[in-house]
């Protein structure tokens, strides 16, 4: 192993640990606030109709900041992009706490928009995990960071009662207390990333005698000693920054990617998969409640769904590295089809056992499409549009999910849970079509095959 590859390996391993710590903290922060946010919103607004707005506002906030955070990653590096998102989330939690004290629902709505920025950073952390990782391990590197969210998602809701007690002790609105836990978690996550994340050293920077990278695009004057000045200098990247001197915005990146069948399939799989998951998941408690099932049973079904979303992510990461990202997305589409079929079949009774299986399967489909699609996106486009395109895709998936959640409610009211699943099937269909088209035009090798070919 060369000095260069050793430095990159060590930096990637350290960054992965830092990202995992950040995901654990942000997962706790997001789940702690979201778990009581709907009830708090209903109290402030004076109507239960406002309860669903909390998730919508947070999702819209994540979509709104996704592209700006990606642009910041290009200009200043992943470190500052991720830490800024968590800091904005902390500001949002503080606004929600203040809104509760003042009894102002509109201020809580603004706070939840900022709160969503923490989710945006959590999503972009999956791409940061791949920076510097060996191609044959890229899927696993991404999956481990996603898997870390499991702990926070499980621990966060369990802080609801301690948070309520904290709110009472402070003389505040009781249900605003959990947002103080969110505030502390997000601030800590921002500090951990800002302090310990190293960025990704380029091979030229790891070589003995390499010139420190200036805060500008590299030129011939930046070449290591002994380099022939008549030839282009090797690409030198400041740690944590993008690898190309060319700058593309999110819309330009989307326009360029639209001519790439594999990139289109990747964008559709991540966006469509998230829309399917959110649309079915948010209506499941409503459908089960309408059939008389208890909150405890509903809670178990949703917990199993979350377990399906995250617990198996290392398996899908391993499959990406062994079989290829496109094949894993195809597997995810098949899993989604099974979940949709089962959910539609039990729509008339919402049987808890079968609903648990359907929702767990739904979570597995989401995990496969997110990890496979994100990995495929990374591998399908050039470096100069990769980070802007990542931000654009996160924007699309969050806006798509918000729209799907808004549509799912009227669909459930008009036709029941069966038609909610049929809408999900309608979203899945174009993803499959784009996948078939991409495979016909550009067959995909696995990561192992690509590494073997280069040996």
PyMOL commands that set and color helices and strands:
alter all, ss='L'
color gray80, all
select helices_A, chain A and resi 3-45+48-50+53-76+78-102+105-130+135-147+149-157+160-169+174-196+203-206+220-222+250-257+261-290+295-310+313-323+325-345+352-380+383-415+417-441+447-454
alter helices_A, ss='H'
color red, helices_A
deselect
rebuild
show_as cartoon
